[in-house]
Amino acid sequence: AASINKHIYEEMDALLRRAGLNLVALTILPDALQKVFTPIVKPEVDKVLALLYMGKRTTNISIFKEGNLEFNRELNIGGENITLAMSGVLATETGSQEITLEQAEKLKLEQGIPLAGTIYPDLGASSAMQLQAMVRPALERVQGEICRTFEYYKGQTGEATIDRILLTGGSALTQNLASSLSEGMGIPIEVPETAKQYSIADSVNDRSALERVLPRLIAAF
């Protein structure tokens, strides 16, 4: 069984009505994700799949075994934590330079998670190393929370391992995030091609623009 705050429900209903839509049903995020990724979350004997839905402020972890939802947990950490970590003051060749939250979000969207060798023309040659050091604690926190969730699940169920991990949600659009988390956790993480899960109507004017932001809308379909 699941419940929702009446005020939140009324806000959602009013928003949809303003868009000319009628709210006919509500479901929970794991169920929505399972339906969207049915071809992926398919029954495989003795296989355990984790779906990570990472939004702006929260990360939802759904664990499926043989296609059935077995465990769900929501973490109070998301893409915003990485943006916050990338903001601050950098030491450049010409002095110190402050990166505001707006600039940090722009850097994250355009360049992704900073890697060694990443070039930031407006920030100087040493900026990539500094940004790496700034964002590392936030990445380690995300990695730690996910790993603790997996260990709890395995301790409760007796499972030995998580066989496959998929990353979706708005933060899945962040370049290098999946590879950075994967490297820190020692587990391969995939970002599924969201557009393949939908049949997009011909009436959509800019299909490519919609496909680029689909991971952000995944729970709304």
RAMOWO-V941979 format. One line per field, one symbol per residue. ss: DSSP state (2 for helix, 1 for strand, 0 for the rest). phi: phi as a letter, one per 30 degrees, with the letter a starting at -180 (. if undefined). burial: b if it has 16 or more other ideal C-beta (glycine too) atoms within 10 Angstrom, else e. A space follows every 10 residues. Layout:
ss=???
phi=???
burial=???
This chain:
ss=0000022222 2222222200 0000000022 2222220000 0000000111 1111000011 1111100111 1111100022 2222220111 1100111110 2222222222 2000000000 0000002222 2222222222 2222222222 2222222000 0001111102 2220002222 2222200011 0002222000 0000002222 2222222222 0
phi=.bbbdedded dddddddddi ccdcabbcee ddddddcedc dcebeicccc cccccdcbbc ccccbhicdc abbccdaadd dddeddckcc ccdckdbdcd dddddddddd ciddbejdcc edcjdddddd dedddeeddd ddeddddddd ddedddcidd acdabccbje ddddeidddd ddddcibdbc cddddddbcd dddddbdddd ddceedcedc c
burial=eeeeeeeeee eeeeeeeeee eeeeeeeebb ebbbebbeeb beeeeeebbb bbbbbeebbb bbbbbeeebb bbbebebbbb bbbebbbeeb ebeeeeeebe eebbbebbee bbbbeeebeb eebbeebbeb bbebbeebbe ebbebbeebb eebbeeeebe ebebbbbbbb bbbbeebbeb bbebbebebe bbebeebeee eeeeeeeeee beebbbebbe e
